[in-house]
């Protein structure tokens, strides 16, 4: 007796072939498939969230004054553009990592905030000869005056903390807690960066899947998929978020700690106009290059153990199995060659 079977998703479905009188031709129909040489990539799918990198809250720098203008949600603000206005005076965006924390004028002590002002003035076309340093010179004051004049401000040559908003780069408005006509105090804006990213809470037990620079496949709402790369892997584990049974099943054991993983999309435009959405990310768990493979349904489970594929002539070729991926399985065995035909059941 020979036992036949198909392997799919880890399950083996068995049927039997026995000796005896031929029965009427009522068995399952079969077709053929080609043994191919290919690369197989086995992956694990983890839930993620599409959004924008970074999160910043803009708080009114000082009490007093009335909010007279705020941007719309979804607007992108670049260097030199106004972020908000108080008492009719626009507060523009400067790029940098150090906020202005003191009044700046000629003769002030050197500091990183001075460097921020000089770099932004130069980028906006003021003070072409300014040195890239932390000194507030007479040339710096003159560049500030020219910038103030073009913005309709008094030419003081001085910059105060509330005169500009400093963020790492261009920002996108995600929420507006401030109110036009209300006093300028408390949170005014909530911002994000402009880079589209996917964030994944990776269970620590699968952290080895997320290697910096590793290629991944991101499955977007609607069935579309796009390529991405792991751009950042957190180093601090945090308690698992609570969720329903479906979330626990997809992410790992209930209560398992996670590390944050950030994925950058290779083609951000593929995400369309979505500001945020649940997505799934396929991380490579194993890869086998240049191997022979057949469709999974071509496998036959033998009564004596092991597996085989069957040629159209009815010859059984024993095979050993490797990686399962993309509906195919890696196979190896004597008598197996690229291009040969094997039988598979038809739908």
Protein Blocks (a to p, Z undefined) as FASTA:
>chain_A
ZZddddeehiacdddddeddddddfbccdddddddddddddddddddddddedjdddddf
bgedjdfbdcdehiacdehiafbdcehiacdddddfbdcfbdcdehiacdfklmmmmmmm
mmnopaklbccdfbdcfklmmmmmmmmmmnopacehpacfklpccdfbdcddfbdfbceh
iacehjfbdcddfbdcddddddfklmmmmcghiacddddehhiacddddfbdcfbdcddd
dddfklmmmnocehiacdddddddfblmlnmmafbdcddddddfbdcehiadddfklpcc
dfkgpjddddfkopacdddddddeehiacdddehiaehiacddddZZ
